[in-house]
Amino acid sequence: MRGFTSWSGGRRRALAGAGVAIAAIAGFTVYNVASDDGGGPPQVDFVIGGGDDLYARGDKQAVQGSYAGLAAAPDGSVTLFTQENDGMVMWQPGRSGAAERTTITGMDGVTADQAAVSPDGSFYLAAEDLWKVTPAGRATKVVRGGCEKLDARPTTDKFCTGRITGVAVAEDGSVYFGDQVIWGDVASYVHKVEGDRVEPVAGRPPKDDESYKRSNPAVRNGINPAPGTKAEDVLVTDVFNSGWLAPGKDGLYWRTGAGIVRIKADGTLSPLVAASAPGKIAETKDPFEGVGRALDAAIPRASLDSAGDLTLVPGRDEVYYTDARESYKPSLDTAYRWQGATSAAQKKLLEESSAGKLVHRVADGELSSVIAGVQAIAGSDDALYAAVEGQPEGADRDPEEWSTAVVRVELPD
């Protein structure tokens, strides 16, 4: 494999009717008073949307539409995709201070599990199929999903998989995508687009009558790989909790269900989140407070129709991922409150927000929680961005009554 030396790059399902969790999930408890040992409530700064005027500038500008995707480039430029009644659009901060709105043609009604930025300024969206969107907003389908089994013919026009959930773009323009088969012989994979060809990178299909239990070394090595494990030898079976990718200078990170592994340049795997001893992970009382080794942690299965996320902040050598077992609204009155919402419009957006996910960080091998209630995350070289979506009562069928925003999450020194 090539293209692992230097990388650049960046799913939501509406949680209609989902209750808002107010108690603990694995490794996370909400407290009313922040601990002195942690970093205090997370500070956020609105960078796209958050206002109540479609024609204003900066954080006074409203961005209408339901959330459809989020991508960040290494230089910190952010792109938000939303769905309006008349189609999809993308929003980017403009030089004038107002976010620039670009209509997307050729693609409509999709929500990206993950999005990534290419060196040429185009975007790749993993949204059941793999889509490419030019800077001018023209969308084309690159790789098809929707097949009941993996059709691994090696060209983009012939290749077909069940569902594409993850995407990452290398500095040289190579595109990697995470895909899975969700009928019959389920399994999750990573493939690479090289021109008009598709090459296998990681994962394999199950053999006849092969066990999907972790007692099977091929399954176990997909979560906590032994040294020298080849990426193409593992069987990843937790398909609805896997498939997201994140590019790093030392390899490609792949979420494989309960764990996260790194695909190295030599085609072998090493563990990052490995489910070794989940009982050793403590409950956290404050954002960024360490709760134990990431190697011991296990990522729980999503209990809602909401995807996970995976991203890197390379300049800080930190990995961030989301946990979708429970859903949360952005809070204004707990240790995990979204501190930084100052205007009435921003506070209203958070109060009306759709329930979202909990974000975790892996830094120096240590696990901590960061912020709760996000739709998606994306990392630049030195910053973490999160999307929040306002869902006023009765607005389920009218995207233009929804509002969406992107915030930058302040990270500890």
N, C-alpha and C positions, 0 to 999 in steps of 0.2 A: 504494500500500500504506500501511497505517496500523499504529500500534502499535510502532514501532521506537524511540521516544524513551526508554522505560524498560521493562525486562524483568525477569521472574523465571523461574527454572526449574532442572532437573537434567539389552547383548545378551550374552549369554554363551551359549556352547555348551559342554557338558562336554567337556573335553579328554581323554577316556578313552583311555588307551594312548599319549598323546603323550609323547615324550621331553622331558626338561628340558634346555633349552639352557644350555651352560656356556661358550660362546665368544661371539664378537662377532656382532651384526647391524649393519646400516648405521648408522654413527655411534655405536656403543655397544660398549664392551669392559669386561669385568669384571676388576678388579685386586684383589689381596689387600691392598694398602696404599693408603689414600686419599691423594690429592694434597693438598698444602698450599694449592693454588690454588683448590680447590673448597670446598663446604660441609660435607664429611664425610658419613658415613653418614646417610641420612634418618631422622629421629626420628618415631615414630608414637605416638599416644595412642589407646587403645581407647575407643570411645564407645558401641558396641552390641556385646554379646557378648564372647567371648574367655575366658570362665570355664568351669567344669566343673559348675555347679549351676544347674539350670533355675529355681530359686526364689530365687536370691541377687540382690544388687543390684550395679549398676555393672559393672566389668570382671570381677567374679567370676561374673556370670550367663552361662550358656550359652544360645546361640540355636541351636536345632536346625533342620535342613532344609537343602536345597541352595539356592544362590543363584538368585534370580529377578528382582531389580531393585533399583535404588538411586536415590534422589532427594534433593536438598537444596534448601531454601528460602533466600532471601537472608539471613534472620535466623540461619542456622546450624542450624535444626532439620533432622534427617536422618530418612529413612524407608527401611527395608530390607524388601524383599519376599523371602520364602523359600517353597519348596515342601516340604510335609510329606506323609506318606502319605495323610492324610485331606483334603488340599486345600492351598490357598495361604493364607498369612497375611502380615500386615505388622507390623513392629516399630518402635516409636518410643521414644526416651528419655522416661521418665516423671518426674514431680516427686518421687516417692519414691526415685528412684535406680535402680529396676528398669525395664527396658524393657517397655513395654506391648505386649501381643500382641493383634491384631485379626484375626479370621477373615474371609476374603474370600468372598463369595457371588457366584455368577454367572460366575466365571472360575476355571479350573483348568488346571494343566499347561502354563503359558506362561512364557517367559523373556523379559524385556524387553531389547531392544537399547538402549533409552534410556527414561528416565522423567522427568517434569517435574511441578512443583507449581504448581497454579493459585492465584490470589489468594483464592478461596473455600475453600481447604484441601483440595480434591480433587486427585487425581493422574491424569495421563495416561501410559499405557504404550504404547510402540511395540513390538509383539510380533507381527509378521506382520500382525495387524489393529491398529487403534487403539482402546484401551480407556480408559474413565474409571472411576475408583474413588473413591467418596465417602469422607469421613473415617470413616464408620461401617463401611466395608468392602464396600459394595454396588457390584458391577462391571457395566458395560454396554458393549456394543460401539458405538463411534461411527462408525467408517469400516471398510469391509471390505477385506481383502487376499485373495489366492488366485486372482485372475483372470489369465488368460493374456495379456491385453492391457489397456491402460488404458481404462477406461470413465469418461470425464470428464464425465458428466452432473452438473449443478451442485448436486445436493442430496445430503446425507449418506446418505440411504436408497437412492440410485441409484448413487452414485459407487463404483467398485471399481478396485483397482490390484493389482499383482502381490504386493507385499510392502512393509510399512511398517517402517522401521528407525529413524527419528528423530522427536523431538518437542520442541517448545519452546513456552512459554506467555508471552504478553505481559502486562504489568501490567493492561491493560484486559480481560484474559480471553480474547483471541483466541488460537487454537491453530494452530500451524504444524507440519506434519509432513513428513518426508522419506520418499519412496516410490520404488519402482522396479518396472520390468517386467523379468523375468528369463528370459522365453521369447521367441523370435523377435526382434522389433525391440527389443532391450534399450535401456533408458535410465533415468536417475535424475532425479527431480523434487522440487520443493518445492511444497506446497499449503497453503492456509489455510482453517481452519474458521471461518466467520462465521455464528453462529447455526446454522441447518440447511442452510447453503449451503457449497459448497467452491469456492474460487477458485484459479486457477493463480498461482504466484509465480515459479518458476524452472525452467529446463530445458525441452526440447522433444523430440518423438520424431524418430527419424532419417528422412530422406527416402529415396526409392527408390534403392538402390544407393549410398547415401552412405558414405564411408569412416569407419571408427572409429579411424583412426590420428591421431596428434597433428599430422600435417602438415595435417589438416583444420582450418581456423581455428576452426570451431565447437567442435571438441574441445579444441583448444589453449586457447581462451578460457574453457573450463570449468575449467581448472587455473591458467593464468596470464593472466587477462583483460587485454586492452588497455584503455586509458582509454575510458570511455563504453560499454563492452560491456553490452548489456541482458541481465538475468538470464534472460529467457524465450527468448533466442536461442542459448543454449549447449547442446551435446550432451554429456551426461555418460554415458559408456559403461562405466566400470569399476564395475558395479553392486554387486559383492560387497565393494567397498572404499569405498563412498560412502553418503551418505544421512543422516548424523548431523548434528544441529543444535545450536547454542548461541546464546542470546540475549545481546546486548550493547547498551549505550546508544547505540552508533553503528551498529547494524545487526544483521542475523542472520548468524551464521557457519555455513557449509555445507561439509561435507567432501565433496570431489568426486573421490575416487580418490587420485591422487598429490599432490593439493593441497587447500588450504582457502581458500575465498573468502568475502568479506563482501558480503552483499546489502544495499545502502544504501537509504535511504528513497526515493530517486528511481528505484529499480528497476534500477540499474546495479550492476556488480560491481567489487570491487577485490581484489587478491591478498594473502594472508597467508603461506601455505606454497605455493610456486609452481613447484618443480622446475626452477628456472632453470639452476642449475649444481651438481648434486648432488656432483660431484667436489671441490668446494671445502669440503664439510662434513668436518670433522676427526673423529677418534675421540675420545670423551670418556673420561676416567679417573676421574671423580668426579661425584657428583650436583650439579646446578646449575652445572656448569662449561660455559661457552659453547663451542660448536663451530662457529659460523658464522652467517650470515644465514639466517633462516627462509625468505626468498624463494628462496634457492638450494636448499633441502632438498626431497627427494622422499619421500613416504610410501610404503614398499614395500607390495606386495599381501600380503594375509594368506595364509599358506600352510596355516593350520589352520582348522578350522570354528569360528572365534572372531571376534567382531565388534570393530570399533574403538569408540572413544568420543571425545567432544568436549565440553568444558565450559569455562566462564569463571570466573575469580575477579575480579568487576568492581572491587572496591575496590582491587585491586592492578594492574588493567588487564593481566591475564595470561590467556593461552589455554593450555589443556592438552589433549593428545590422546594416544591410545594407538596403539602399533604392534604388530600381531598376526602379524608374519611368523614370529617365533620365540616359544617359550613358556618361561617361567621360573618357578621356585618362589621364594617369598620367602626371601631368604638370611639366615643368621645369622652368616656368617663371611667376607664380602667387603666391598668398599667400598660396595656397594649393599645391605648387610644392613639388615633392618628393626630398627633400634635403637629400644628402647622396650618390647619384649616382656619383662616382668619376672617374671611368674608361670610356674610349671610348665605350667599349662593354656594360657597364651598361646603359649609356646614349642612345646608339642605341636601346637597348631593350625597354626602356621607350618610345622613339620616335616612334617605330614600334608597340607599344603595342595595343592589342585589347581594345576596349572601355570597361570600367568597372563601378563599382557601387560606391556609396557614403556611407561612414561609419559614424554612429552616436554612441555616448556614453551616457549612463545614469550613473551618479555618484552622490550619495547623493540626488537622486530624481531630479537632474538637467540634462537637455538635452544639448548636444553640438555636433558639427560635428568634424570629426577627419582627414580624408584623402579621396581623391577621385580617382577613376580609378582602383579599385581592382576587381579581379575575385572572391575571397573568403577570409574569415577571419577565424582564429582559435585562441583560447586563451589557454595559460598555466597558472600556478598559479600566475605568476607575469608579463606576457608579452603577447603582441598582435602580431600575425603574419598575413601577407597578401600575397596572390599570385598574380603575374603579368604575363601576357602572351604576348610574342612578336609574331606578325602576319605579316611577310613581305608581300609585295604586290605580289599577284599571288600564295600565299601559301595555299589557302583555302583547297585544296584537297591533300596536302602532309604534314602530321603532322611532319615529320622529318625536314621540313624547319622551323618549329615553334620553339620557345625557351620559356622556362618557368622558373620562379625564385620565391623564397620565401624571403620576407624581414621581419625583426623585426621592428615594429614601436615604436619609442622612446616615452614613455608616460611621462607626466608632473610629477614632484615630488609631 
